[in-house]
Amino acid sequence: MLPAVHRLTDADVFRQAARRGRRASSRTLVTHLLADDPAGEAPVRVGFVVSKAVGNSVIRNRVKRRLRPLVREQISLLPGAGVLVVRALPLAGVASSAELRADLARCLEGVRG
């Protein structure tokens, strides 16, 4: 579980990040990073999108459970404050944790610039 300060709960901000944020994709994930606060005073907030295309509810929840700790490991590497949206693609449902970790690292490297 992510700490409460890092959870993205506002739907409007979620939408803005997905539409206007820097985007990077891999085989299993797409990430969007929207820099909110250039001063970096607020913490980075993270949201996840796992659609029904990934699988049934058991698989979707499993993917989210596997992504949360991976993002928590990488959150300190993100620049300043902002919003990160991690969207799982259908192949995320069958990917191993190692594949998800590598794809997440590659995507975060891409959105950081």
N, C-alpha and C positions, 0 to 999 in steps of 0.2 A: 504494500500500500504506500502511496506517496503521502508525504506530510501534507496537512491541510493547506498550508501556504502555497504549495506547488500545484494544487488542483485547480483546473479550469472549470468553472461552473456557469459562467455567463454565456448564453447562447449567441448573443450578438458579437461578442469578442471572438468566440469560436468561429463564427461565419467570416468575420473580417480576416482572421488569420489564414483561413483556408483560401480566401479570395485574393488577398493582397500580400500575403507573406512570401518569402523566398521559398522555392520549392525544389526538392530533390527526391528522386525515386530510385527504387531498386526492384528486384524481382518480387519481393514480398511486402514492401512498405513504401509509402509516400509520406514525406514530412514537409510541413509548412512552418516557417519561423517568421514571426512578425515582431520586430523590435519596437516595443512600446515606449520605453523610458531610456533615452540615451545615457542618462547619468548612471543608470544601473542600480538605483536604490531599492526598487521593488524586486521580489524574487521572480524567477521564471515560472510561469504556470503552464501545465501540460494537460492536454485533453486527448482522448483516444476515440477513433472511429473504427468500428468493426461491423460491417454490414452483413446482411443475411447471405450475401454472395460468398462469404468466407465459410459458412456452414451453419449448422443448427445452433441452438442456444448454448449447448454444452461446449461445442468447439469455439464459438465466439468468446465465451467467458474464459476458456482456457487460453486463448490467444491474448486476451487482455491481462490475465494473471501472469503470463510469461513476459509480456512487454513491460509491465510496471517496474519490476526490479532492474531490467536492462536500462530503462530510461533513468531510474534513480541513480545508477552507476555513472551515467554520462551527464547528468544535470549540471554538475559543477563546471563542466567544460563549455557550457553555453555562455554566450556573451551577455553581460549585464542583465537587464530585465527584458521580458518579452513574453510571447505566447508561442508555445510549440504544440502543433497538432500532428499526431501520428495516426495515419490511416492505414489499416491493414488491407492488403489485396488478397484475393482468393487463395493464392498459394501459401499465405501465412498460416492457414489452417493445417497444412501438412508439413510445414517446415520445422526443422529441429531448432532447439534453442540456440545452438551455435550459428545456424544460418540467420536466425533473427538478429542475434547480436552483431554479426558481421554486416548485415544489411542496414541495421540501425546506425552503426558507426559510420558506414559509408554515406548514408543519407545526412547525418548530422554534420559530417565534414563538408558536404555539399552546400548545406544551408548556412553554415558559418562563413563561407566565402573563401 
